Amino acid sequence: MSSILELTALELGRKIKAGEITSLQATEAVLEQIGRTENRIHAYVTLDAEGAMKQAAEVQKKIEAGLLTGPLAGVPAAVKDNLCTKGMRTTCSSRILEHFVPTYTAEAVLGLKRAGAVILGKTNMDEFAMGSTTETSAFGITRNPWNTEYAPGGSSGGSCAAVASEECFCALGSDTGGSIRQPSSFCGVAGIKPTYGTVSRYGLIAYGSSLDQVGPVAKDTADCAALLEAISFYDPKDSTCVKREDYDFTAALTGEAKGMRIGIPAGYFGEGLNGEVREAVLQAADILKERGAVVEWFDLGLTDYAIPAYYVIASAEASSNLSRFDGVKYGFRAEGYEGLHDMYKQTRSQGFGPEVKRRIMLGSFVLSAGYYDAYYLKALRTKALIRKEFDRAFSSYDLILAPAAPDTAPRLGDSLQDPLKMYLGDIYTVSVNLAGLPAMTVPCGTDSKGLPIGLQLIGDCFKEKDVIRAAYAYEQSCGIKRLRPEPGLKGKEKSRETAALKRRENL
């Protein structure tokens, strides 16, 4: 079974189509792997083993009948737990939605199902996608498959850890400020955040509505391109969804980077960047240069303002979006309350974790009378200026090359002690969401601790093909198809998990 697990999603799809492997065999192999590793990784919140095997049998029949011919037909996949799935609980890793079972399925998930993918279950995440380590989940932390004493990143840490530990062949995540790209970097997998409006947000439980975007996580660039094709289409149910002329993202898998102009923002490589990360990313730039790309340094303005602008806007939108979770309509309701207002207070106090409460309070503050102009409107103006800076950069360059994060994965518990430090860890990713741009992370090596390092490639709006083309060319040039954790997970996960949970409880 191990040989099946080592395949990429596209390799598996080809073997299933050729009759060398069945979808049932692939699903069974993944479920066995989950049985071996899930008690250490905890990538899933909800696993539907019986349903997955049933799906695999149905999909296999359609493949054999010639009704499913796509590249992902029969491939087992996972879905982040903020994407609604009919008949399967969707919790956002929050106690307030612990028993919520949607009556409909998110459009992005339906796209996967139409492609013939087998949905295994829902992956763990930071509560309501608020966090960078998948430690704020109400259902326990997720651990990094490379070393279980370290965090997998977040908020899509469960999806990235599941792919890295071979508990699925590919997964869906969501990216509000780097939540696909940063954990992909920490877990040594590939992940794409598409242009805002490319993938329907219908059925995605909102955090920051102007920033959220669904995207794929997989073992390599080719898998990500195929997944992005499956979930990208115009959806009239999402008012922010854009009708695009071209969704043929796999056409960019040429392996060529010749003639591409790539800019490296000097401000991204200054103080605060780990030396090993800097060296690995610049080595990747050299490889693309050898491949025929023109690589130059340039100045990208306003980078110091990205973090404050992002957290003001995201928190403001979160305070509005999360007001619906009040104990009246659906989800958790506290017991022992006296009157309506006390019910609101008790429900939200007990149902939300500390990080979610922190961001709701911050968002409510910046939207309040007397502070709206001083903070929220100023953040919106800064967002517009950041977009202009990217426009200026893309008038000269096809792509921007940068680190995905200033350091490799942190130890479990470290980030929760200093929320501000956790926020600053998003410095290289949040600007992309503020500007609505596409970006991708691919692994570009490991540090001295054996933890993965990620290379981030940023494109102009609707230029996913440029990002995919360069990422694939890099993979082909340096011979890194994918990084794999060594057999036998490292780390004293139980003691580290206990310490992390204690720190969370003390917040």
C-alpha positions in Angstrom: 0.0 0.0 0.0 2.9 2.4 0.6 3.6 2.6 -3.1 0.1 3.8 -3.7 0.5 6.5 -1.0 3.7 7.8 -2.6 1.8 8.7 -5.8 0.7 12.2 -6.6 -3.0 12.8 -7.2 -2.5 12.9 -11.0 -0.3 9.8 -11.0 -3.0 7.9 -9.0 -5.7 9.2 -11.4 -3.8 7.9 -14.4 -3.3 4.4 -12.8 -7.0 4.2 -11.9 -8.0 5.2 -15.4 -5.6 2.5 -16.8 -7.1 -0.1 -14.5 -3.8 -0.7 -12.6 -5.4 0.5 -9.3 -9.0 0.9 -8.3 -10.4 3.8 -6.4 -11.4 1.4 -3.7 -7.8 0.2 -3.2 -6.6 3.8 -3.1 -9.2 4.8 -0.5 -8.5 1.8 1.6 -4.8 2.5 1.5 -5.4 6.1 2.7 -7.8 5.0 5.5 -5.1 2.5 6.7 -2.5 5.3 6.7 -4.9 7.5 8.7 -5.3 4.6 11.2 -1.5 4.5 11.6 -0.8 8.2 11.9 -3.9 10.2 12.8 -3.4 9.7 16.6 -0.1 11.6 16.3 -1.0 14.1 13.6 -4.7 14.9 14.2 -5.3 16.3 10.8 -9.0 15.5 10.7 -12.0 16.8 12.8 -14.5 14.4 11.1 -13.6 11.3 9.1 -16.2 9.4 7.1 -14.5 6.1 6.4 -17.7 4.2 5.5 -19.0 7.0 3.3 -15.6 7.3 1.6 -15.6 3.6 0.7 -19.2 3.9 -0.6 -18.2 6.9 -2.8 -15.1 5.1 -4.1 -17.3 2.1 -5.2 -19.7 4.4 -7.0 -16.9 6.4 -8.6 -15.2 3.2 -9.7 -18.3 2.0 -11.5 -18.6 5.4 -13.3 -14.9 5.2 -14.3 -15.3 1.7 -15.7 -18.5 2.8 -17.6 -16.6 5.7 -19.1 -18.8 8.3 -17.4 -15.8 9.8 -15.4 -12.7 10.5 -17.4 -11.1 13.4 -15.6 -7.6 13.3 -14.1 -8.9 13.3 -10.5 -11.5 10.6 -10.9 -11.2 8.1 -8.0 -8.7 10.2 -6.0 -9.3 10.4 -2.3 -9.3 14.1 -1.1 -9.9 16.0 2.1 -11.8 19.2 2.8 -11.1 22.0 5.3 -13.8 22.1 8.0 -15.1 25.6 7.1 -16.5 24.4 3.7 -20.1 23.1 4.1 -20.8 19.5 3.3 -24.4 18.2 3.2 -24.9 15.5 5.8 -21.4 15.8 7.2 -20.8 18.1 10.2 -19.0 21.4 9.5 -17.6 22.9 12.7 -15.0 25.5 11.7 -13.1 23.8 14.6 -15.3 25.8 17.0 -17.4 24.6 19.9 -20.2 26.9 18.7 -20.7 24.8 15.6 -19.7 21.4 17.1 -22.8 19.6 16.1 -23.8 21.7 13.0 -24.7 19.6 9.9 -25.3 21.7 6.8 -28.2 21.0 4.4 -26.1 21.9 1.4 -22.6 21.5 0.0 -20.1 24.3 -0.9 -19.7 24.8 -4.6 -15.9 24.2 -4.4 -16.6 20.8 -2.9 -19.2 20.0 -5.5 -16.6 20.8 -8.1 -14.3 18.2 -6.6 -17.1 15.7 -6.5 -18.0 16.4 -10.1 -14.4 15.6 -11.0 -14.8 12.2 -9.3 -12.8 12.8 -6.2 -13.6 10.8 -3.1 -14.2 13.0 0.0 -12.6 11.4 3.0 -13.7 13.9 5.7 -13.1 17.4 7.1 -9.7 18.7 8.2 -8.7 20.5 11.4 -8.1 24.3 11.3 -7.6 27.3 13.5 -11.0 28.2 14.9 -13.0 30.1 12.3 -9.6 30.3 10.4 -8.3 32.7 13.0 -4.7 31.7 13.7 -1.5 30.7 12.0 -0.7 27.4 13.7 -3.9 25.2 13.9 -3.6 25.4 17.7 -6.7 27.5 18.3 -9.0 24.6 17.3 -11.6 23.6 19.9 -10.9 19.9 19.0 -7.2 19.7 19.7 -4.1 20.8 17.9 -2.7 19.4 14.7 1.0 18.5 14.6 3.6 18.9 11.8 4.3 15.5 10.1 8.0 16.5 9.8 8.4 16.8 13.6 5.4 16.5 15.9 6.9 19.0 18.4 6.2 21.7 15.8 3.1 23.3 14.4 1.9 22.7 10.8 1.0 26.3 10.3 -2.5 27.6 9.8 -5.3 28.1 9.4 -5.4 25.3 6.8 -2.9 23.3 8.9 -5.1 20.2 8.9 -5.3 20.1 5.1 -1.6 20.6 4.7 -0.6 18.1 7.4 -3.0 15.5 5.9 -1.3 15.8 2.5 2.2 15.8 3.9 1.5 12.7 6.1 -0.2 10.9 3.1 -3.6 10.9 4.9 -5.1 12.1 1.6 -3.7 12.7 -1.9 -4.9 16.3 -2.0 -7.1 18.7 -0.1 -9.0 22.0 -0.2 -8.1 24.9 2.1 -9.0 28.6 2.4 -6.7 31.5 2.4 -7.6 34.8 4.1 -4.1 36.1 4.8 -1.8 33.2 3.9 -3.8 30.3 5.4 -3.0 28.0 2.4 0.5 29.2 1.6 2.1 29.4 5.0 1.1 25.9 6.2 2.0 24.5 2.8 5.5 26.0 3.4 5.7 24.6 7.0 4.5 21.1 5.8 6.6 20.8 2.6 3.6 20.7 0.2 2.3 22.9 -2.6 -0.7 25.3 -2.2 -2.3 27.9 -4.4 -4.3 31.0 -3.3 -6.2 31.9 -6.5 -7.2 35.4 -7.6 -10.1 36.7 -5.5 -13.4 35.7 -7.3 -11.9 32.7 -9.2 -13.4 30.1 -6.9 -16.9 30.4 -5.5 -17.2 31.3 -1.8 -20.7 29.9 -1.7 -20.7 27.4 1.2 -17.5 28.7 2.7 -18.2 30.0 6.2 -16.9 33.5 6.1 -14.1 35.0 8.2 -13.1 38.1 6.1 -15.5 38.2 3.1 -13.3 40.6 1.0 -10.2 38.5 1.6 -11.3 34.8 1.8 -10.6 32.5 -1.2 -10.8 28.7 -1.5 -7.7 27.0 -3.0 -6.0 23.6 -3.4 -3.3 21.9 -1.4 -1.4 19.0 -3.0 1.9 17.2 -3.3 3.2 19.2 -6.3 2.3 22.0 -8.7 0.7 19.7 -11.3 -1.7 18.4 -8.8 -2.6 21.9 -7.6 -3.2 23.0 -11.2 -5.6 20.1 -11.8 -7.4 20.7 -8.6 -7.8 24.4 -9.3 -9.4 23.5 -12.7 -11.9 21.3 -10.9 -13.0 24.0 -8.4 -12.9 27.1 -10.6 -16.0 28.1 -12.5 -18.5 31.0 -12.5 -21.1 30.7 -9.8 -24.0 33.1 -9.9 -24.8 32.3 -6.2 -21.6 34.1 -5.2 -21.8 37.8 -6.1 -18.0 38.2 -5.9 -17.4 35.3 -8.3 -15.9 36.3 -11.6 -16.8 34.8 -15.0 -13.4 34.1 -16.6 -12.7 33.0 -20.2 -9.8 30.6 -19.4 -9.8 27.9 -16.7 -7.2 25.7 -18.4 -4.6 26.0 -15.7 -2.9 22.7 -16.5 -1.9 24.2 -19.9 0.8 26.2 -17.9 2.7 23.0 -17.0 5.3 23.5 -19.7 8.4 23.4 -17.6 9.7 26.6 -19.2 10.5 29.9 -17.5 12.5 31.4 -20.4 11.7 35.1 -20.8 9.7 35.5 -17.6 10.5 38.7 -15.7 10.7 38.0 -11.9 11.1 40.7 -9.3 12.5 40.1 -5.8 11.2 42.8 -3.3 14.2 43.9 -1.3 12.1 44.8 1.7 11.1 41.1 2.1 14.7 40.1 2.6 15.7 42.4 5.4 15.6 42.2 9.2 13.4 39.4 10.7 14.0 36.8 7.9 15.6 33.6 9.0 19.0 33.2 7.2 18.3 29.6 6.1 15.0 30.7 4.6 16.7 33.6 2.8 19.4 31.3 1.4 16.9 28.7 0.2 14.6 31.2 -1.5 17.5 33.0 -3.2 18.8 29.6 -4.4 15.4 29.0 -6.0 15.6 32.4 -7.7 19.0 31.4 -9.1 17.5 28.1 -10.5 14.8 30.1 -12.3 17.4 32.4 -13.6 19.3 29.5 -15.0 16.1 28.3 -16.6 16.0 31.5 -18.6 14.0 33.9 -16.4 15.1 37.5 -15.9 15.4 38.0 -12.1 15.9 41.5 -10.6 15.7 43.2 -7.2 13.2 46.0 -6.7 11.5 48.0 -4.0 7.9 47.2 -3.2 6.4 50.0 -1.1 4.1 50.0 1.9 5.1 46.5 3.1 5.3 47.8 6.7 1.6 48.7 6.6 0.3 45.4 5.3 0.0 43.7 8.7 -1.9 46.5 10.5 -4.2 47.1 7.5 -5.0 43.4 7.2 -5.8 42.8 10.8 -8.0 45.9 11.0 -10.0 44.9 7.9 -10.1 41.2 8.6 -11.2 41.7 12.3 -13.8 44.2 11.3 -15.3 41.8 8.8 -15.0 38.9 11.2 -16.9 40.8 14.0 -19.8 41.3 11.5 -19.7 37.8 10.0 -19.6 36.0 13.4 -22.5 38.0 14.9 -24.8 35.4 13.4 -23.5 32.8 15.9 -25.7 33.9 18.8 -27.4 30.7 20.0 -30.7 31.6 18.4 -30.5 30.4 14.8 -28.3 27.3 14.8 -25.3 25.9 16.6 -24.4 25.8 20.3 -26.7 27.4 22.9 -25.6 27.8 26.5 -27.6 26.5 29.3 -28.6 28.2 32.6 -29.1 31.7 31.2 -31.6 34.4 32.3 -33.2 36.3 29.5 -32.2 36.9 25.9 -29.1 39.1 26.5 -27.7 36.7 29.0 -28.2 33.9 26.5 -26.2 35.8 23.9 -23.5 36.5 26.4 -23.2 33.0 27.8 -23.4 31.3 24.3 -20.7 33.5 22.8 -18.5 33.4 25.9 -18.6 29.6 26.0 -18.8 28.9 22.3 -15.9 31.0 21.0 -12.2 30.5 21.9 -9.8 33.2 23.1 -8.4 34.1 19.7 -11.8 34.5 18.1 -13.0 36.6 21.0 -9.8 38.8 20.6 -10.5 39.4 16.9 -14.2 40.0 17.4 -13.4 42.7 20.1 -10.8 44.3 17.9 -13.2 44.3 14.9 -16.0 45.8 17.0 -13.7 48.4 18.3 -12.4 49.7 14.9 -16.0 49.8 13.6 -17.4 51.7 16.6 -18.4 55.4 16.6 -15.3 57.6 17.0 -12.9 55.0 15.7 -14.3 54.0 12.3 -12.6 56.9 10.4 -9.4 56.6 12.4 -8.9 52.9 11.9 -11.2 51.1 9.5 -11.4 53.8 6.7 -7.7 54.4 7.0 -7.0 50.6 6.6 -9.2 50.6 3.5 -7.3 53.5 2.0 -4.0 51.6 2.8 -5.4 48.5 1.1 -6.0 50.6 -2.1 -2.5 52.0 -1.9 -1.0 48.5 -1.5 -2.9 47.4 -4.6 -1.4 50.3 -6.5 2.1 49.3 -5.4 1.5 45.8 -6.8 0.1 47.3 -10.1 3.4 49.3 -10.4 5.4 46.2 -9.8 3.5 44.1 -12.3 4.0 46.8 -15.0 7.7 45.7 -14.9 7.5 42.0 -13.8 5.4 38.9 -14.5 6.0 37.5 -11.1 7.2 38.4 -7.6 9.4 35.9 -5.8 9.4 35.9 -2.0 9.5 33.7 1.1 6.2 32.3 2.3 7.1 33.0 5.9 9.9 34.6 7.8 10.9 31.4 9.5 10.2 27.7 9.4 7.5 26.0 11.6 7.4 27.2 15.2 7.3 24.9 18.2 3.8 24.1 19.5 2.7 26.6 22.1 5.3 29.3 21.2 3.0 31.4 19.1 0.1 31.3 21.5 2.2 33.0 24.1 2.7 36.1 21.9 -0.3 36.8 19.6 1.4 39.8 18.1 4.4 37.7 17.0 2.0 35.3 15.4 0.4 38.1 13.5 3.8 39.4 12.3 4.5 35.9 10.9 2.0 36.7 8.1 4.1 39.6 6.8 4.8 38.0 3.4 1.3 36.7 2.7 -1.3 39.2 3.8 -0.6 41.8 1.1 -1.6 39.2 -1.6 -5.1 39.0 0.0 -5.4 42.7 0.4 -4.7 43.1 -3.4 -6.8 40.0 -4.4 -3.8 38.5 -6.2 -3.0 34.8 -7.0 0.0 33.3 -5.2 1.5 29.8 -4.7 3.9 28.2 -2.3 6.2 25.3 -3.3 8.8 23.6 -1.2 12.4 24.7 -1.8 14.4 22.8 0.8 14.7 22.2 4.5 16.5 24.0 7.3 19.1 22.6 9.8 16.3 21.2 12.0 14.9 19.2 9.0 11.8 21.4 8.6 10.6 22.5 5.2 11.1 25.9 3.6 8.6 27.4 1.2 9.1 29.5 -1.9 6.2 32.0 -2.7 5.5 33.1 -6.2 3.0 36.0 -6.6 1.3 36.9 -9.9 -0.9 39.7 -11.2 -4.7 39.3 -11.1 -6.0 36.3 -13.1 -2.4 35.3 -14.0 -2.4 32.0 -12.2 -0.9 30.4 -15.3 2.3 32.5 -14.8 2.5 31.4 -11.2 2.0 27.7 -12.1 4.4 27.9 -15.1 7.2 29.2 -12.9 6.5 26.9 -10.0 6.5 23.9 -12.3 9.6 25.0 -14.1 11.4 25.3 -10.7 10.3 21.8 -9.7 11.5 20.3 -12.9 14.8 22.2 -12.8 15.9 21.3 -9.3 14.5 17.8 -9.4 12.3 18.3 -6.3 9.1 16.7 -7.1 8.0 16.7 -3.5 9.5 16.6 0.0 8.5 13.7 2.2 8.9 13.4 5.9 11.1 10.5 7.0 9.3 7.3 8.1 8.7 7.4 11.8 7.4 10.7 13.0 9.7 12.7 15.2 8.8 14.4 18.5 7.4 13.9 21.9 3.9 14.9 20.7 2.0 14.0 23.8 4.0 16.1 26.2 4.2 19.0 23.7 0.4 18.8 23.0 -0.3 18.9 26.8 1.9 22.0 27.2 0.3 23.8 24.2 -3.2 23.1 25.5 -2.3 24.4 29.0 -1.0 27.6 27.4 -4.2 28.0 25.4 -6.4 27.5 28.5 -4.4 30.2 30.3 -5.0 32.8 27.7 
